[in-house]
Amino acid sequence: MALNYKNSANSVGEQLMRNPVAGDNRLRQICRAFVRFAEHWFVKNFLRPVFFLMPPSLVTWATMREGVQSEITRLFGSEVAGFLDDSALLVLIGAYLYIVILKSIYGAIENYSKPGRELGRDDVLAILHSVNVVVGDKMKRFCRTLDSIGRREEVSAQDVFQSITQPDQQIGLLVSAVHGAFDFIDNTGAYFRVGLLTVEEGKPIEWAQFYPPERPPRASESDLAHPGSTVMNSIRSKRTVIVEDINKEVKKRKKQDRRYLKLHNRDDEQGSQLCYPVVDPSTREVVLVLTIAGDKQCCLREKHLELYEWIIDHYSVRLTLEHRLYLLREKTL
C-alpha cells in the first residue's frame, strides 16, 4: 500500500527504514535465519560435518566390520543385520546419496531464503544521490536568497517566501529523480516515462510534471479520468497498481477486470504501467498520482511491488511537502 504520511516521525522513519527487497515473506525469513545459524563458525566447522558424515560413516563401518553384525543383531534384529550383510554395495550407494540429498536440501533452503529482488549498494547510493541533488538545489536557492536580502535595508517576509519556495522546480527535479532511479535499477533495457498528475475530488485534473520532457504523456487528463484507467484504479484503492503487460491487460474479456485504458489511436501498445497514489496527511485523500511507464512488457513486476514502493516512498515525502508549499504559495500571491 502507498505510504500515508502521518505527523509522527516514528511512522515515517519506519517506512523509510524498510529493507529494499521484494518477493519476501515469513517462510523466506525463517529460511534466512536457518542459513545464518548453519553458517555460524561452530555449526559450520563442527556440527555440520558430524551431521553430514557421521550417519553414512557409521552405516558403512557397520557393513564392513565382521564383528559388528552380532551387535546389530542384538540391537536391531536379524533382519536389519542380514540386510546390511547382504546389501553392502546398496548401503554404500545409499550413504553417498544421503550426503548428496542433504546438501541439495540445504542448497535449496539457502537459495529460497534470498528475496525475489534486492537492491545492491550501488542502487541505494544512486537513490540517495538523486535525493541529495534535489535537496542541494533547494539549499542553493536558500543561500542565494540569504545573500540578496543581506544587502537590503528593508526585507519583506512575503518576498522571501516567494523567493525560497519554488515547488514547480522542486517537483520537476523529484520526477526526474524517480525516472533516474527506475532507469538505474532496470535490467530489461526498457525506456521509462514518469509523470505526476494532480488530483481533485477523486479525479486527475492536470499533468503537473513529466520526464523526459521530449516525451509528453500520451493520454490526456480526461482520458485518465475513465473508471477503467490504471490511474483511477489507484485513486479508488489508494494503493499502488501495477500492470505488467499492457497488451494482455486490454485483451481481458470483461471490461470491469481491466486496469488499463486503451487509447483510441493505439492498437499496438506494449509495456508496463505503475501508478502510485500520494495521500494528503490531513484529508486522507489522494492529491497526486505518480505514473511510471516502461516500453517493454514485464519491465515492472507485481512481485516487486514492495521494492518499488520502498524507492518511491523516499521521493513521495518530498512530493507531499512541495505540493503543500505550492498551495501555500498560491494563497500568498
GULUM-449657 format. One record per residue (C-alpha): residue in one letter; z, x negated, y. Coordinates in steps of 0.25 Angstrom, whole numbers, padded with zeros to 4 digits, always signed. Layout:
<recs>
AZXY...
</recs>
This chain:
<recs>
M+0000+0000+0000A-0003-0005+0014L+0008-0011+0022N+0017-0001+0030Y+0022-0009+0041K+0037-0006+0044N+0046-0011+0054S+0055-0018+0044A+0052-0033+0044N+0056-0033+0029S+0046-0023+0025V+0034-0031+0032G+0040-0044+0026E+0040-0039+0012Q+0025-0034+0013L+0021-0048+0019M+0029-0056+0008R+0022-0049-0004N+0015-0059-0013P+0000-0060-0010V-0004-0055-0024A-0012-0043-0030G-0012-0037-0044D+0003-0040-0046N+0012-0031-0054R+0026-0031-0061L+0021-0036-0074R+0014-0048-0067Q+0027-0051-0060I+0034-0051-0074C+0024-0060-0080R+0025-0070-0068A+0040-0070-0070F+0038-0073-0085V+0028-0084-0081R+0037-0090-0071F+0048-0090-0082A+0039-0096-0092E+0035-0107-0082H+0049-0112-0079W+0050-0126-0083F+0061-0124-0094V+0053-0112-0100K+0040-0119-0100N+0045-0132-0106F+0056-0127-0116L+0055-0113-0119R+0040-0110-0119P+0037-0122-0129V+0049-0116-0138F+0043-0102-0137F+0029-0106-0140L+0031-0117-0150M+0043-0115-0158P+0039-0102-0166P+0026-0107-0171S+0032-0121-0174L+0043-0115-0182V+0034-0106-0190T+0024-0118-0192W+0036-0127-0197A+0041-0116-0206T+0028-0115-0213M+0026-0130-0215R+0040-0133-0220E+0043-0131-0234G+0058-0129-0233V+0057-0119-0223Q+0051-0108-0232S+0065-0105-0239E+0072-0103-0225I+0061-0094-0221T+0062-0086-0234R+0077-0085-0232L+0076-0081-0217F+0063-0072-0217G+0060-0069-0231S+0050-0074-0241E+0038-0066-0235V+0039-0074-0222A+0041-0087-0229G+0029-0084-0238F+0020-0081-0227L+0024-0094-0219D+0021-0102-0232D+0008-0095-0236S+0002-0094-0222A+0005-0108-0215L-0009-0108-0209L-0007-0094-0203V+0006-0098-0198L+0001-0110-0191I-0010-0102-0184G+0000-0091-0180A+0009-0102-0174Y-0003-0107-0165L-0007-0092-0161Y+0007-0090-0157I+0007-0101-0147V-0007-0096-0142I-0003-0082-0141L+0010-0085-0133K+0002-0094-0124S-0009-0083-0122I+0002-0073-0119Y+0009-0082-0109G-0004-0085-0102A-0008-0070-0101I+0006-0067-0095E+0004-0079-0085N-0010-0074-0081Y-0006-0060-0079S+0006-0064-0071K-0003-0068-0060P-0007-0057-0049G-0021-0052-0049R-0023-0059-0035E-0015-0068-0027L-0017-0075-0014G-0016-0090-0014R-0010-0099-0004D-0023-0101+0004D-0025-0086+0004V-0011-0083+0010L-0013-0095+0020A-0026-0089+0025I-0020-0075+0027L-0008-0081+0035H-0018-0090+0043S-0026-0077+0047V-0013-0070+0051N-0009-0082+0059V-0023-0082+0066V-0020-0068+0071V-0006-0071+0076G-0011-0084+0082D-0021-0077+0091K-0010-0067+0096M-0001-0079+0099K-0013-0086+0107R-0014-0073+0115F+0001-0072+0118C+0001-0087+0123R-0011-0085+0132T-0005-0072+0138L+0008-0080+0140D+0001-0091+0147S-0006-0082+0156I+0006-0074+0160G+0013-0087+0163R+0004-0089+0175R+0006-0075+0181E+0016-0071+0191E+0017-0056+0186V+0015-0052+0172S+0012-0038+0167A+0018-0035+0153Q+0006-0025+0151D-0004-0037+0153V+0004-0046+0144F+0004-0035+0133Q-0011-0033+0135S-0014-0048+0134I-0006-0051+0122T-0009-0039+0114Q-0024-0039+0108P-0023-0031+0096D-0038-0029+0094Q-0040-0044+0094Q-0028-0046+0084I-0033-0035+0075G-0046-0041+0075L-0040-0054+0070L-0032-0047+0060V-0044-0040+0054S-0052-0053+0054A-0040-0060+0047V-0039-0049+0036H-0054-0052+0034G-0052-0067+0032A-0040-0065+0023F-0048-0056+0013D-0060-0065+0014F-0052-0077+0011I-0045-0071-0002D-0058-0065-0007N-0065-0071-0019T-0076-0061-0021G-0085-0066-0009A-0084-0053-0002Y-0087-0051+0012F-0076-0043+0019R-0075-0034+0031V-0062-0030+0037G-0060-0018+0047L-0048-0011+0054L-0048+0004+0056T-0039+0011+0066V-0033+0024+0060E-0029+0036+0067E-0024+0049+0061G-0027+0044+0047K-0042+0041+0050P-0049+0028+0054I-0054+0029+0069E-0059+0015+0073W-0063+0001+0067A-0053-0008+0075Q-0058-0021+0069F-0067-0026+0059Y-0071-0040+0053P-0081-0047+0053P-0085-0042+0066E-0100-0042+0062R-0098-0033+0050P-0093-0020+0056P-0087-0009+0047R-0098+0000+0040A-0090+0013+0041S-0086+0020+0054E-0072+0025+0056S-0077+0040+0054D-0083+0035+0040L-0070+0029+0036A-0062+0042+0040H-0069+0049+0028P-0058+0052+0018G-0065+0044+0007S-0065+0031+0014T-0057+0019+0010V-0050+0019+0024M-0046+0034+0023N-0040+0031+0009S-0032+0020+0014I-0027+0028+0026R-0023+0040+0018S-0016+0032+0007K-0010+0021+0017R-0014+0011+0007T-0024+0000+0005V-0036+0005-0002I-0046-0004-0009V-0060+0000-0014E-0064-0011-0024D-0078-0007-0026I-0085+0002-0015N-0097+0005-0023K-0089+0010-0034E-0079+0018-0025V-0091+0026-0019K-0096+0030-0032K-0084+0037-0037R-0087+0051-0041K-0076+0058-0033K-0076+0056-0018Q-0061+0058-0017D-0060+0046-0026R-0068+0037-0017R-0060+0028-0008Y-0073+0022+0000L-0083+0029+0009K-0097+0027+0006L-0105+0025+0019H-0118+0033+0021N-0127+0021+0023R-0121+0012+0012D-0125+0015-0003D-0122+0001-0008E-0108-0002-0003Q-0101-0013-0011G-0088-0020-0009S-0073-0017-0008Q-0064-0010+0003L-0050-0011+0007C-0042-0002+0017Y-0028-0006+0021P-0021+0004+0030V-0011-0001+0041V+0000+0009+0043D+0007+0011+0056P+0022+0008+0054S+0027+0019+0063T+0018+0031+0059R+0015+0026+0045E+0000+0030+0047V-0012+0021+0045V-0017+0015+0058L-0026+0005+0053V-0035+0002+0041L-0039-0012+0037T-0052-0011+0029I-0058-0023+0021A-0071-0022+0014G-0078-0032+0005D-0092-0032+0001K-0090-0035-0014Q-0085-0025-0024C-0070-0028-0028C-0068-0039-0018L-0056-0030-0015R-0048-0026-0027E-0037-0015-0028K-0029-0024-0037H-0028-0034-0025L-0023-0023-0016E-0009-0029-0015L-0015-0043-0011Y-0024-0037+0000E-0012-0029+0006W-0004-0042+0006I-0015-0048+0014I-0017-0037+0023D-0002-0034+0026H-0002-0047+0034Y-0012-0042+0043S-0008-0027+0043V+0005-0030+0050R-0002-0037+0062L-0013-0026+0062T-0002-0015+0064L+0004-0024+0075E-0009-0025+0082H-0012-0010+0081R+0001-0007+0087L-0002-0017+0098Y-0015-0010+0100L-0009+0003+0102L+0002-0002+0112R-0009-0010+0120E-0017+0003+0121K-0005+0011+0127T-0003+0000+0137L-0017-0001+0143
</recs>
